[in-house]
Amino acid sequence: MSTMPPPDRLILTTTMAIEGRRVHEYLGLVRGVVVRAPTISQGFIGGLKSIVGGQIDEFTQMCEQTRQAATAELARHAREMGADAVIGIGYDASEIGQHATEVLCYGTAVKLEPVSNS
Protein backbone atom coordinates (compact mmCIF):
# COMPACT_ATOMS: atom_id res chain seq x y z
CA MET A 1 0.00 0.00 0.00
CA SER A 2 1.43 3.38 -1.02
CA THR A 3 1.27 6.28 1.36
CA MET A 4 1.74 9.97 0.70
CA PRO A 5 4.68 11.84 2.20
CA PRO A 6 4.01 13.75 5.42
CA PRO A 7 2.80 17.31 4.74
CA ASP A 8 6.15 18.78 5.84
CA ARG A 9 8.15 16.51 3.49
CA LEU A 10 8.61 17.79 -0.04
CA ILE A 11 9.86 15.33 -2.65
CA LEU A 12 12.50 16.84 -4.94
CA THR A 13 13.56 14.89 -8.04
CA THR A 14 15.17 15.34 -11.43
CA THR A 15 12.84 12.68 -12.86
CA MET A 16 9.37 13.30 -14.26
CA ALA A 17 7.78 10.42 -12.31
CA ILE A 18 7.75 9.25 -8.69
CA GLU A 19 7.37 5.53 -8.06
CA GLY A 20 4.05 4.59 -6.45
CA ARG A 21 2.51 8.01 -7.06
CA ARG A 22 1.02 9.90 -9.94
CA VAL A 23 0.69 13.58 -10.60
CA HIS A 24 -2.78 14.70 -9.60
CA GLU A 25 -2.29 18.38 -10.37
CA TYR A 26 0.40 20.52 -11.98
CA LEU A 27 0.84 23.70 -9.94
CA GLY A 28 3.39 25.38 -12.19
CA LEU A 29 7.02 26.38 -12.49
CA VAL A 30 9.01 26.96 -9.32
CA ARG A 31 12.49 28.37 -9.05
CA GLY A 32 15.20 29.41 -6.68
CA VAL A 33 17.75 32.02 -7.71
CA VAL A 34 20.88 32.87 -5.76
CA VAL A 35 23.66 35.26 -6.75
CA ARG A 36 26.89 34.86 -4.87
CA ALA A 37 30.44 36.16 -5.03
CA PRO A 38 33.41 34.53 -3.32
CA THR A 39 34.46 35.85 0.06
CA ILE A 40 37.73 37.76 0.21
CA SER A 41 39.62 34.68 1.43
CA GLN A 42 37.96 32.39 -1.16
CA GLY A 43 38.82 34.85 -3.91
CA PHE A 44 42.41 35.33 -2.77
CA ILE A 45 43.22 31.65 -2.20
CA GLY A 46 41.23 30.57 -5.27
CA GLY A 47 43.06 33.15 -7.37
CA LEU A 48 46.44 31.86 -6.22
CA LYS A 49 45.44 28.25 -6.92
CA SER A 50 44.17 29.17 -10.39
CA ILE A 51 47.70 30.26 -11.29
CA VAL A 52 49.18 26.81 -10.59
CA GLY A 53 46.14 24.82 -11.77
CA GLY A 54 44.20 21.93 -10.27
CA GLN A 55 41.08 21.70 -8.16
CA ILE A 56 40.11 24.96 -6.46
CA ASP A 57 38.39 23.75 -3.29
CA GLU A 58 37.41 27.27 -2.20
CA PHE A 59 35.40 27.86 -5.38
CA THR A 60 33.95 24.33 -5.29
CA GLN A 61 32.70 24.98 -1.75
CA MET A 62 31.19 28.33 -2.77
CA CYS A 63 29.41 26.72 -5.76
CA GLU A 64 28.02 23.89 -3.63
CA GLN A 65 26.72 26.34 -1.01
CA THR A 66 25.10 28.39 -3.77
CA ARG A 67 23.40 25.31 -5.30
CA GLN A 68 22.10 24.31 -1.85
CA ALA A 69 20.73 27.82 -1.26
CA ALA A 70 19.04 27.86 -4.70
CA THR A 71 17.47 24.44 -3.98
CA ALA A 72 16.21 25.70 -0.61
CA GLU A 73 14.61 28.71 -2.35
CA LEU A 74 12.95 26.38 -4.88
CA ALA A 75 11.58 24.25 -2.02
CA ARG A 76 10.28 27.34 -0.21
CA HIS A 77 8.52 28.50 -3.37
CA ALA A 78 6.97 25.04 -3.91
CA ARG A 79 5.72 24.85 -0.31
CA GLU A 80 4.09 28.27 -0.71
CA MET A 81 2.17 26.82 -3.68
CA GLY A 82 1.07 23.79 -1.61
CA ALA A 83 3.11 21.26 -3.60
CA ASP A 84 3.81 17.68 -2.53
CA ALA A 85 6.77 17.42 -4.89
CA VAL A 86 8.90 19.18 -7.48
CA ILE A 87 9.67 17.12 -10.57
CA GLY A 88 12.09 17.68 -13.44
CA ILE A 89 14.54 19.70 -11.35
CA GLY A 90 17.45 21.25 -13.20
CA TYR A 91 20.17 23.81 -12.58
CA ASP A 92 21.66 26.59 -14.63
CA ALA A 93 24.47 28.97 -13.79
CA SER A 94 25.83 32.13 -15.34
CA GLU A 95 28.35 34.78 -14.50
CA ILE A 96 27.22 38.24 -13.50
CA GLY A 97 30.06 40.66 -14.03
CA GLN A 98 33.53 39.37 -13.27
CA HIS A 99 33.06 38.30 -9.66
CA ALA A 100 29.55 36.93 -9.13
CA THR A 101 27.69 33.81 -10.20
CA GLU A 102 23.95 33.31 -10.51
CA VAL A 103 22.61 29.81 -9.87
CA LEU A 104 19.06 29.00 -10.92
CA CYS A 105 17.29 25.87 -9.69
CA TYR A 106 14.00 25.15 -11.46
CA GLY A 107 11.31 22.50 -11.71
CA THR A 108 7.58 21.83 -11.81
CA ALA A 109 5.55 21.88 -8.59
CA VAL A 110 2.93 19.13 -8.41
CA LYS A 111 0.31 17.58 -6.15
CA LEU A 112 0.53 13.78 -5.91
CA GLU A 113 -1.84 10.91 -5.31
CA PRO A 114 -1.12 7.22 -4.70
CA VAL A 115 -1.29 4.84 -7.63
CA SER A 116 -4.12 2.41 -6.92
CA ASN A 117 -3.42 -1.29 -7.42
CA SER A 118 -6.96 -2.24 -8.42
N, C-alpha and C positions, 0 to 999 in steps of 0.2 A: 504494500500500500504506500503510495507516494504522499508525502506531506509537504506543505508549503513552508518556506523559511519563516522564522520568527519575524514579526514586523520590523524589528530593529536591524535585521540582517539583510543587506543588499547584495545580490549576486552580481558580480562584475565579470564579464567574459569577452574574449575576442571572437568567440564563435557566434553563429546566428541562431543556435538552438541550445536548449538546456535539457539534459536527459531527464525523463520522467515528468516534464512540464511542457506546456505549450503556451504560446503567446495568446493571451486573451484580449489584450488591448495595447496598441502602440500609442505611447504618450508623446513621442516626439524626440527631437535631437536634444542631447545634453552635452555640455562641454565644461572643461575647466581650463583656464588660461593662466599661466604664471610667467612673469618676466623676471629674470634674475641675472645679476652680474656677480662675478667672483668677488669675494672679500679681498681686502688688501693683501693678506698673507697668501690666499689661494692664487691671486694674480701674480704676485712676486715669485713664489716658489714654482708655480706652473710655467711662468715665463722663462725662468732659468732652466727648467727641465725640457722645455720645448727647443732650447738651443742644442742640447745634447741628444735629443730624441728619446723614444720609448714611451711607455705608459705614463700618463700624467694623472696620478691618483687624486690630486687636489681638484682637477677639473671633472674627473669621473664622479667624485663624491658630490660636487655641486650639481652635476647633471642628474644624478640619481635623486637627490633631494628635491630638485625641481620637478621631475616626473612624479614623485610621490605627492607633492603639493598639488600638481595639476589633477592627479587622480582623485585626491581628496575633494577638490573643488567640483569635479564631475559628480562624485557621489553625493555631495551636498545638494547640488542642483537637482539630481534625480530624486532624492528624498523629498525635496520641496514639491516635486510634481506628483508624489505618491507612488513612485515606482517600486516594484519588487526586484527588478533587475535592470542592468544595462547590458545590451548585447552589441556585438560588432565593434568593440572598443579598438581604437587606433590612436596613434600619437603622431604629431608632426612638430618639427622644431625649425626655427629660423632665427637668424641673427638680427638684432636691432642695433644699429650703429656698430661700433667696433668692440664694445665691451659688454653687451647684454644679449641674452638669448631668451626667446619666447618659446615656451613649450605648450602645445595644445593637446589636450586629451579629449576625445569625442566618442560618442556612441549613441545608441537609440534606447531611450527609457521605455520599459514595457511593464505591463501587469501580467502576471502568470496565473495559470490554473493547472491542477494536476491532470495528467493524461489518464483517462479512465481505461481500465482493462476489460471492459465488457464487450 
